[in-house]
């Protein structure tokens, strides 16, 4: 494709060259003798490498020179802290201002006028990435002013972070190059894989595209998309959730070792991506029920960090006023936290039945482990859910072990997503929050389209033992645990993705980590000092609408007064 400017455009371009060379800069009054850049005004402009390797200062001149050799880079740059932008009346060109990147486009497709824009930011840059944008005007693409060496080798699907090795950047000033490179830029901008390059704000990508591990399907013609898009705000939000859950579980483990948490305590460390991926797509009308690894779930469903840790320590500020403990936590649209292995799955189907009965376009998410997947009641409700075409998603969190028994030793078939037989299913990498989110969005759309239930297997891993009383190393090696931590950890892998995508900075993530630790530490202190409920609440809130004011105790002679402390959370 060849784009030749009209005679009018050529004349205006030559006028622009003369203006740049002759017009005084306001900044020169404050900066002394600023080196002038000579401009030759004949013929077509050609490529010239005018950008130095270390760029720290303000752009004083833009040179479209004709014959090689190019001008020495130092001629272009002089730090002028007090410089004010100078605008050419014809071309709206800021000559001197802090810059992050410079864009050029064919603004008028009829005359091909050059319009140069600077992306201002209140700082100069030296080692930060260049900001890129590409839009379309009258269906003709804008053209990048910068071209990358080695035929755009920097643009590939695994790389959305562009480093500022300015020796690899050349100024495009030749019209043929502009036309040629505009085609490349327009082609790249249409690909979601390069969206961070073309959709950016304040030097950061506003969204990025990633490829997730392919899904395994059972009785499904097509599955969830493997190409997923993540915004900057979502990245920060998900990372906060992942870090907070990990911190809560670490605190719970320490409190148990201090004997402040009594009884059972099952940690969710390593499985955070499953819960975070699901809650990323649920709607207010959806319901969730899970087993006894429910601390993180309770937090994600709306409970505060303090209420989770106070519940763990049996304090009155807990989400169940300290009476539920580790295994029986609740929040809005979250039905526990259930202590009996597999018993929550029939309850989840009951929630789906209620949704369908009431005509609510919601979905019930029933979570259980690979050990509970062998329970007979699970297969019973598979049948019921399919028979009545209920909007429920059965999610088996396969962390590899049912208590101390590996899945391979306990099950003749470890393809848990096929266990529904006549119910369609899919397998998802449960260590990847983006894969889980994509799978759950697909499943939710499927169920709300009156297609019935689905069975999902989320392949994940738990770092701790089955419970705090289980060291977790008698049936697996420490090397196995360490390998998963190093290669598949849901938090560190997500961290690397969003950093490489330029969605966030390491400083931002560090701040999230520090804030999460601070919040959890404060909640731990509060939970240790909070008081327990009194004996009078032993029979409190047993029924939502009691028929009698007293409840029989351990003997007929020890009746307890039924106390209404507060409304039930899900009634």
C-alpha positions as CSV (number, residue, x, y, z in Angstrom):
1,X,0.0,0.0,0.0
2,X,1.4,3.4,-1.1
3,X,0.1,6.7,0.3
4,X,1.3,9.8,-1.5
5,X,0.4,13.2,-0.1
6,X,-1.3,15.6,-2.3
7,X,0.4,18.8,-3.5
8,X,-1.5,20.7,-0.9
9,X,-0.3,18.4,1.8
10,X,3.3,18.7,0.5
11,X,3.1,22.5,0.6
12,X,1.7,22.5,4.1
13,X,4.4,20.1,5.2
14,X,7.2,22.3,3.9
15,X,5.6,25.3,5.6
16,X,5.6,23.3,8.8
17,X,9.3,22.6,8.4
18,X,10.0,26.3,8.0
19,X,8.0,27.2,11.0
20,X,9.7,24.7,13.2
21,X,13.1,26.0,12.2
22,X,12.3,29.7,12.5
23,X,9.8,30.0,15.4
24,X,11.2,31.0,18.7
25,X,10.5,28.8,21.7
26,X,9.1,30.4,24.9
27,X,11.3,28.0,26.9
28,X,14.4,29.6,25.5
29,X,13.9,32.6,27.6
30,X,14.4,30.5,30.7
31,X,16.8,27.9,29.5
32,X,19.7,29.9,27.9
33,X,20.9,28.9,24.5
34,X,19.0,25.9,23.4
35,X,20.7,24.1,20.5
36,X,18.7,24.6,17.3
37,X,18.1,21.7,15.0
38,X,18.6,22.6,11.4
39,X,15.9,21.5,9.0
40,X,16.4,21.0,5.4
41,X,13.3,21.8,3.3
42,X,13.6,19.9,0.1
43,X,12.4,16.5,-1.1
44,X,10.8,13.8,0.9
45,X,11.8,13.2,4.5
46,X,13.6,10.0,5.1
47,X,14.3,7.7,8.1
48,X,16.7,9.1,10.7
49,X,17.5,7.7,14.1
50,X,17.0,10.8,16.3
51,X,16.2,9.2,19.6
52,X,19.1,8.7,22.1
53,X,19.4,5.6,24.2
54,X,18.8,7.4,27.4
55,X,16.0,9.9,27.1
56,X,15.5,12.1,30.1
57,X,14.3,15.6,29.5
58,X,12.1,17.6,27.1
59,X,11.8,17.4,23.3
60,X,12.9,20.7,21.8
61,X,12.7,19.9,18.1
62,X,11.3,17.3,15.8
63,X,13.5,17.0,12.7
64,X,12.5,15.6,9.3
65,X,15.9,15.6,7.7
66,X,16.5,14.5,4.1
67,X,20.0,13.3,3.5
68,X,21.9,10.9,5.8
69,X,23.7,10.9,8.1
70,X,21.2,11.6,10.9
71,X,21.7,14.5,13.2
72,X,23.6,13.8,16.5
73,X,21.1,12.8,19.2
74,X,22.3,15.3,21.8
75,X,21.2,18.1,19.5
76,X,17.6,17.2,20.3
77,X,17.5,17.1,24.0
78,X,18.0,19.8,26.6
79,X,16.4,19.6,30.0
80,X,14.1,22.6,30.4
81,X,12.1,22.1,33.6
82,X,10.2,25.4,33.1
83,X,9.4,24.8,29.4
84,X,5.9,25.5,28.2
85,X,4.4,23.7,25.2
86,X,4.6,25.6,21.9
87,X,1.8,24.9,19.5
88,X,2.0,25.4,15.7
89,X,-1.2,27.0,14.6
90,X,-1.5,24.8,11.5
91,X,-0.4,21.4,13.0
92,X,-1.2,21.6,16.7
93,X,2.3,20.4,17.5
94,X,3.6,20.7,21.1
95,X,7.2,21.3,20.5
96,X,8.3,21.3,24.1
97,X,6.6,19.4,27.0
98,X,7.1,16.3,29.1
99,X,6.5,13.3,26.9
100,X,5.7,9.6,27.2
101,X,5.4,8.9,23.6
102,X,4.6,10.6,20.3
103,X,1.9,9.5,17.8
104,X,1.3,10.5,14.3
105,X,-1.6,9.8,12.0
106,X,-3.1,10.5,8.6
107,X,-5.7,12.8,10.2
108,X,-7.4,13.9,7.0
109,X,-7.7,11.0,4.5
110,X,-8.2,13.4,1.7
111,X,-5.1,15.5,2.1
112,X,-3.0,13.2,4.4
113,X,-2.1,16.0,6.7
114,X,0.5,15.2,9.4
115,X,-0.9,15.6,12.9
116,X,1.6,15.0,15.7
117,X,0.4,14.5,19.3
118,X,2.3,14.2,22.4
119,X,1.0,12.1,25.3
120,X,1.8,14.4,28.2
121,X,2.5,13.1,31.7
122,X,4.0,15.2,34.5
123,X,7.3,13.5,34.4
124,X,10.1,12.8,31.9
125,X,11.0,9.3,31.2
126,X,14.2,7.4,30.9
127,X,13.6,3.7,31.6
128,X,9.8,3.5,31.5
129,X,7.9,2.0,28.6
130,X,6.6,4.1,25.7
131,X,2.9,4.7,25.5
132,X,1.2,3.4,22.4
133,X,-2.2,4.0,20.9
134,X,-3.8,3.2,17.6
135,X,-7.2,4.3,16.5
136,X,-9.1,4.6,13.3
137,X,-10.2,7.8,11.6
138,X,-12.6,7.5,8.7
139,X,-11.7,3.8,8.5
140,X,-8.1,4.7,7.9
141,X,-5.6,3.8,10.6
142,X,-3.5,6.2,12.5
143,X,0.2,5.6,12.0
144,X,2.8,5.0,14.7
145,X,5.6,7.5,14.7
146,X,7.9,4.9,16.2
147,X,8.9,1.7,14.4
148,X,10.5,-1.3,16.0
149,X,13.5,-3.0,14.6
150,X,13.7,-6.6,13.5
151,X,10.3,-6.5,11.9
152,X,8.2,-6.0,15.0
153,X,9.9,-8.8,16.8
154,X,8.7,-7.3,20.1
155,X,5.1,-7.9,19.2
156,X,4.2,-11.5,20.0
157,X,1.4,-13.1,21.9
158,X,3.4,-13.8,25.0
159,X,4.8,-10.3,25.3
160,X,2.7,-7.3,26.0
161,X,5.3,-5.5,27.9
162,X,7.4,-3.2,25.7
163,X,10.7,-2.1,27.2
164,X,12.2,1.2,26.4
165,X,15.4,0.1,24.8
166,X,15.4,3.2,22.7
167,X,18.3,1.9,20.6
168,X,15.7,-0.4,19.0
169,X,13.4,2.5,18.2
170,X,13.7,4.5,15.0
171,X,11.8,7.6,14.0
172,X,9.7,7.0,11.0
173,X,9.7,10.1,8.8
174,X,9.5,8.6,5.3
175,X,6.0,8.6,3.8
176,X,6.4,5.2,2.3
177,X,7.5,3.8,5.6
178,X,4.6,5.5,7.3
179,X,2.2,3.9,4.9
180,X,3.8,0.5,5.2
181,X,4.0,0.5,8.9
182,X,0.5,1.8,9.3
183,X,-0.7,-1.5,7.8
184,X,1.3,-3.4,10.4
185,X,0.0,-1.3,13.2
186,X,-3.6,-1.5,12.0
187,X,-3.3,-5.3,11.7
188,X,-1.9,-5.6,15.2
189,X,-4.4,-3.2,16.8
190,X,-7.2,-5.5,15.6
191,X,-5.8,-8.4,17.5
192,X,-6.9,-8.8,21.1
193,X,-3.5,-10.3,21.9
194,X,-2.0,-6.8,21.5
195,X,-4.7,-4.9,23.3
196,X,-2.4,-3.7,26.1
197,X,-0.3,-1.9,23.5
198,X,-3.2,-0.1,21.9
199,X,-5.4,0.4,24.9
200,X,-3.4,2.2,27.5
201,X,-3.8,5.0,30.1
202,X,-1.1,6.9,32.0
203,X,1.6,4.6,30.7
204,X,-0.2,1.4,31.8
205,X,-2.2,-1.0,29.7
206,X,-5.9,-0.8,30.5
207,X,-6.5,-4.4,29.4
208,X,-4.6,-7.5,28.4
209,X,-5.4,-10.7,26.6
210,X,-4.1,-14.1,27.8
211,X,-4.3,-17.7,26.6
212,X,-5.4,-20.2,29.2
213,X,-5.0,-24.0,29.2
214,X,-7.5,-25.7,27.0
215,X,-10.6,-27.2,28.7
216,X,-11.5,-30.8,28.5
217,X,-15.1,-31.4,27.5
218,X,-17.7,-34.1,28.2
219,X,-20.8,-34.2,26.1
220,X,-20.3,-30.6,25.0
221,X,-19.8,-29.5,21.4
222,X,-18.0,-26.4,22.4
223,X,-16.5,-25.0,25.5
224,X,-15.4,-21.8,27.1
225,X,-13.0,-19.5,25.2
226,X,-9.4,-20.0,25.9
227,X,-8.5,-16.4,25.0
228,X,-9.5,-14.2,27.9
229,X,-9.3,-10.5,28.5
230,X,-8.4,-8.9,31.8
231,X,-8.6,-5.2,32.6
232,X,-6.2,-3.4,34.9
233,X,-8.9,-2.8,37.6
234,X,-9.8,-6.5,37.5
235,X,-6.1,-7.5,37.9
236,X,-5.7,-5.3,41.0
237,X,-9.0,-6.5,42.4
238,X,-8.3,-10.2,41.9
239,X,-4.8,-9.9,43.2
240,X,-6.1,-8.3,46.4
241,X,-8.6,-11.1,46.9
242,X,-5.9,-13.8,46.3
243,X,-3.5,-12.2,48.7
244,X,-6.1,-11.6,51.4
245,X,-7.3,-15.2,51.4
246,X,-3.7,-16.5,51.6
247,X,-3.1,-14.1,54.5
248,X,-6.3,-15.1,56.3
249,X,-5.4,-18.8,56.1
250,X,-1.8,-18.2,57.2
251,X,-3.2,-16.3,60.2
252,X,-5.7,-19.1,60.9
253,X,-2.9,-21.6,60.9
254,X,-0.9,-19.6,63.4
255,X,-3.9,-19.0,65.7
256,X,-4.5,-22.8,65.7
257,X,-0.9,-23.5,66.7
258,X,-1.3,-20.9,69.5
259,X,-4.4,-22.9,70.6
260,X,-6.6,-19.9,70.2
261,X,-8.6,-21.7,67.5
262,X,-10.0,-25.0,68.8
263,X,-11.5,-27.9,67.1
264,X,-11.3,-28.4,63.3
265,X,-9.5,-26.0,61.0
266,X,-9.2,-26.7,57.3
267,X,-7.1,-24.3,55.2
268,X,-7.7,-23.2,51.6
269,X,-4.1,-22.2,50.8
270,X,-3.3,-23.2,47.2
271,X,-7.0,-23.3,46.1
272,X,-7.7,-19.6,46.1
273,X,-8.0,-19.3,42.3
274,X,-11.1,-21.5,42.3
275,X,-13.1,-19.3,44.7
276,X,-11.9,-16.0,43.2
277,X,-12.6,-17.2,39.7
278,X,-16.1,-18.2,40.5
279,X,-17.0,-15.0,42.5
280,X,-15.7,-13.0,39.6
281,X,-18.8,-13.9,37.5
282,X,-21.6,-14.6,40.1
283,X,-24.6,-12.4,40.2
284,X,-26.7,-11.2,43.2
285,X,-29.3,-13.9,42.4
286,X,-26.8,-16.8,42.5
287,X,-26.2,-19.1,45.5
288,X,-23.0,-20.8,46.7
289,X,-22.5,-23.7,49.1
290,X,-19.3,-25.5,49.8
291,X,-17.6,-27.9,52.3
292,X,-15.5,-27.1,55.3
293,X,-12.7,-25.1,53.6
294,X,-14.9,-22.0,53.7
295,X,-12.9,-19.2,55.3
296,X,-11.9,-17.6,52.0
297,X,-15.3,-18.1,50.6
298,X,-17.0,-16.3,53.5
299,X,-14.7,-13.4,52.9
300,X,-15.4,-13.3,49.2
301,X,-19.1,-13.4,49.7
302,X,-19.2,-10.3,51.8
303,X,-18.0,-11.0,55.3
304,X,-15.2,-8.8,56.7
305,X,-11.8,-10.2,57.6
306,X,-12.5,-9.5,61.3
307,X,-15.8,-11.4,61.2
308,X,-14.1,-14.4,59.6
309,X,-11.2,-14.5,62.2
310,X,-13.6,-13.8,65.1
311,X,-15.7,-16.7,64.0
312,X,-12.6,-18.9,63.9
313,X,-11.7,-17.9,67.4
314,X,-15.3,-18.2,68.7
315,X,-15.9,-14.5,69.4
316,X,-19.2,-12.6,69.3
317,X,-18.1,-10.4,66.3
318,X,-17.8,-13.5,64.1
319,X,-20.1,-14.0,61.2
320,X,-22.1,-16.6,63.2
321,X,-21.4,-14.9,66.5
322,X,-18.7,-17.4,67.2
323,X,-21.0,-20.4,67.3
324,X,-20.2,-21.9,63.9
325,X,-16.4,-21.9,64.0
326,X,-14.2,-23.0,61.1
327,X,-16.6,-25.2,59.3
328,X,-19.9,-23.3,59.6
329,X,-19.6,-19.8,58.3
330,X,-22.3,-17.9,56.4
331,X,-22.8,-14.7,54.4
332,X,-25.3,-13.3,52.0
333,X,-26.1,-15.9,49.4
334,X,-23.5,-18.2,50.9
335,X,-24.9,-21.2,52.7
336,X,-21.7,-22.5,54.3
337,X,-19.4,-24.1,55.4
338,X,-20.7,-27.7,56.0
339,X,-19.0,-30.2,58.2
340,X,-20.4,-33.5,56.8
341,X,-18.5,-34.7,53.8
342,X,-20.6,-34.3,50.6
343,X,-23.8,-33.3,52.5
344,X,-23.7,-29.8,51.0
345,X,-24.2,-31.1,47.5
346,X,-27.9,-32.1,47.9
347,X,-28.5,-28.8,49.7
348,X,-27.0,-27.0,46.7
349,X,-29.4,-28.8,44.4
350,X,-32.2,-27.7,46.8
351,X,-31.1,-24.1,46.2
352,X,-31.3,-24.7,42.5
353,X,-34.8,-26.1,42.8
354,X,-35.8,-23.0,44.8
355,X,-34.4,-20.8,42.1
356,X,-36.4,-22.6,39.4
357,X,-39.5,-22.8,41.5
358,X,-39.5,-19.0,42.1
359,X,-38.6,-18.2,38.5
360,X,-35.3,-16.5,39.5
361,X,-32.6,-16.5,36.8
362,X,-29.9,-17.5,39.1
363,X,-27.5,-20.5,39.4
364,X,-26.5,-22.6,42.4
365,X,-22.8,-23.4,42.7
366,X,-22.3,-26.6,44.7
367,X,-18.6,-27.2,45.6
368,X,-17.1,-30.4,47.0
369,X,-13.8,-32.2,47.0
370,X,-12.5,-35.3,45.2
371,X,-13.1,-37.3,48.3
372,X,-16.7,-36.3,48.5
373,X,-17.1,-37.1,44.8
374,X,-17.4,-40.7,45.8
375,X,-20.3,-40.2,48.1
376,X,-23.6,-41.8,47.0
377,X,-25.7,-38.8,47.8
378,X,-23.7,-36.9,45.1
379,X,-24.8,-39.3,42.4
380,X,-28.4,-39.2,43.7
381,X,-28.6,-35.5,43.2
382,X,-26.9,-35.7,39.8
383,X,-30.0,-37.7,38.7
384,X,-32.4,-35.3,40.4
385,X,-30.8,-32.2,38.9
386,X,-30.8,-33.6,35.4
387,X,-34.3,-35.1,35.7
388,X,-35.7,-31.7,36.7
389,X,-33.3,-29.7,34.6
390,X,-32.1,-27.6,37.5
391,X,-29.7,-24.6,37.1
392,X,-26.9,-26.0,39.2
393,X,-23.2,-26.3,38.6
394,X,-21.5,-29.2,40.4
395,X,-17.9,-28.2,41.0
396,X,-15.4,-30.8,42.2
397,X,-12.3,-29.1,43.6
398,X,-9.8,-31.9,42.9
399,X,-6.9,-31.1,45.1
400,X,-5.4,-34.5,44.6
401,X,-6.1,-36.0,48.1
402,X,-9.1,-37.0,50.1
403,X,-7.8,-36.6,53.6
404,X,-4.6,-38.8,53.4
405,X,-5.6,-40.9,50.3
406,X,-4.6,-39.8,46.8
407,X,-7.4,-39.6,44.2
408,X,-5.7,-42.4,42.2
409,X,-5.9,-44.8,45.1
410,X,-9.6,-43.9,45.9
411,X,-11.3,-43.7,42.6
412,X,-11.5,-46.1,39.6
413,X,-12.0,-43.0,37.4
414,X,-10.3,-39.7,38.3
415,X,-12.0,-37.8,35.5
416,X,-14.5,-36.2,37.8
417,X,-16.0,-34.0,35.2
418,X,-17.3,-37.1,33.4
419,X,-18.9,-38.6,36.6
420,X,-22.2,-37.1,35.7
421,X,-22.5,-39.4,32.7
422,X,-25.6,-38.0,31.1
423,X,-24.7,-34.5,32.5
424,X,-22.3,-32.5,30.4
425,X,-19.0,-31.6,32.1
426,X,-15.7,-29.9,31.6
427,X,-12.2,-29.8,33.2
428,X,-10.5,-26.6,34.1
429,X,-7.1,-25.6,35.5
430,X,-8.1,-24.6,39.0
431,X,-4.7,-23.0,39.6
432,X,-5.5,-20.3,37.0
433,X,-8.0,-17.7,38.1
434,X,-8.6,-16.5,34.5
435,X,-9.3,-20.1,33.3
436,X,-11.7,-20.6,36.2
437,X,-13.5,-17.3,35.4
438,X,-13.8,-18.2,31.7
439,X,-15.2,-21.7,32.6
440,X,-17.6,-20.4,35.1
441,X,-19.0,-17.7,32.8
442,X,-19.6,-20.4,30.2
443,X,-21.3,-22.6,32.8
444,X,-23.5,-19.9,34.1
445,X,-24.6,-18.9,30.7
446,X,-25.3,-22.6,30.0
447,X,-27.4,-23.1,33.1
448,X,-29.4,-19.8,32.7
449,X,-30.3,-20.9,29.2
450,X,-32.5,-23.7,30.6
451,X,-30.0,-26.4,29.5
452,X,-29.8,-28.0,32.9
453,X,-26.8,-28.8,35.2
454,X,-23.1,-29.2,34.5
455,X,-20.3,-31.0,36.3
456,X,-17.0,-29.2,36.5
457,X,-13.7,-30.5,37.7
458,X,-11.2,-27.8,38.9
459,X,-7.7,-29.3,39.1
460,X,-6.1,-27.6,42.1
461,X,-3.8,-28.4,45.0
462,X,-3.8,-27.8,48.8
463,X,-0.5,-26.9,50.4
464,X,-1.5,-27.8,54.0
465,X,-2.7,-31.1,55.3
466,X,-6.3,-32.1,55.3
467,X,-6.8,-30.2,58.5
468,X,-4.4,-28.6,61.0
469,X,-4.0,-31.9,62.8
470,X,-2.6,-33.5,59.6
471,X,1.0,-32.6,58.8
472,X,0.3,-33.5,55.1
473,X,3.6,-35.2,54.5
474,X,2.9,-38.8,55.4
475,X,1.2,-39.5,52.0
476,X,3.1,-37.1,49.8
477,X,6.6,-35.7,49.8
478,X,7.8,-32.2,50.7
479,X,9.4,-32.0,47.3
480,X,6.0,-32.5,45.6
481,X,4.5,-29.6,47.6
482,X,7.5,-27.4,46.9
483,X,7.3,-28.2,43.1
484,X,3.7,-27.1,43.0
485,X,4.5,-23.9,44.9
486,X,7.2,-23.0,42.5
487,X,5.5,-23.9,39.2
488,X,1.8,-23.7,39.6
489,X,1.0,-21.4,42.6
490,X,-2.2,-19.4,41.7
491,X,-0.9,-16.2,43.2
492,X,2.6,-16.0,41.9
493,X,1.6,-17.2,38.4
494,X,-1.1,-14.5,38.2
495,X,1.3,-11.9,39.5
496,X,3.8,-12.7,36.7
497,X,1.0,-12.5,34.1
498,X,-0.2,-9.1,35.1
499,X,3.3,-7.7,35.5
500,X,4.4,-8.9,32.1
501,X,1.3,-7.5,30.6
502,X,2.1,-4.0,32.0
503,X,-1.3,-4.0,33.7
504,X,0.2,-3.1,37.0
505,X,3.6,-2.3,38.5
506,X,5.5,-4.2,41.1
507,X,5.1,-1.3,43.5
508,X,1.4,-1.5,43.2
509,X,1.4,-5.2,43.9
510,X,3.8,-4.7,46.8
511,X,1.4,-2.2,48.3
512,X,-1.5,-4.7,48.0
513,X,0.6,-7.3,49.8
514,X,1.5,-4.9,52.6
515,X,-2.1,-3.7,53.0
516,X,-3.4,-7.3,53.1
517,X,-1.0,-8.2,55.8
518,X,-1.8,-5.1,57.8
519,X,-5.5,-5.7,57.6
520,X,-5.2,-9.3,58.6
521,X,-2.8,-8.5,61.4
522,X,-5.2,-5.9,62.8
523,X,-8.1,-8.4,62.5
524,X,-6.0,-11.0,64.4
525,X,-5.4,-8.6,67.3
526,X,-9.1,-7.7,67.4
527,X,-10.1,-11.4,67.3
528,X,-7.8,-12.1,70.3
529,X,-9.4,-9.3,72.4
530,X,-13.0,-9.7,71.4
531,X,-15.3,-11.3,73.9
532,X,-17.3,-14.6,73.6
533,X,-21.1,-14.7,73.5
534,X,-22.7,-15.4,76.9
535,X,-24.4,-18.7,77.9
536,X,-27.8,-17.1,77.3
537,X,-27.2,-17.3,73.6
538,X,-26.7,-21.1,73.7
539,X,-30.2,-21.5,72.3
540,X,-30.2,-18.2,70.4
541,X,-31.4,-18.1,66.8
542,X,-32.1,-21.8,66.5
543,X,-35.3,-21.2,64.6
544,X,-36.2,-18.2,62.5
545,X,-39.8,-18.4,63.7
546,X,-40.0,-20.5,66.9
547,X,-43.4,-21.9,68.0
548,X,-42.3,-22.0,71.6
549,X,-40.2,-19.6,73.7
550,X,-38.2,-22.4,75.3
551,X,-36.1,-25.2,73.8
552,X,-35.4,-28.4,75.7
553,X,-31.9,-28.8,77.0
554,X,-29.9,-31.9,77.8
555,X,-32.7,-33.0,80.1
556,X,-36.4,-32.2,80.4
557,X,-35.7,-30.2,83.4
558,X,-33.1,-27.9,81.8
559,X,-35.1,-25.8,79.3
560,X,-33.4,-23.0,77.5
561,X,-34.9,-19.7,76.5
562,X,-34.9,-19.2,72.8
563,X,-33.3,-15.8,72.1
564,X,-33.6,-13.9,68.8
565,X,-30.3,-12.1,68.4
566,X,-30.7,-11.0,64.8
567,X,-32.3,-11.9,61.5
568,X,-31.1,-14.9,59.5
569,X,-28.7,-13.8,56.8
570,X,-30.4,-15.7,53.9
571,X,-34.0,-15.3,54.8
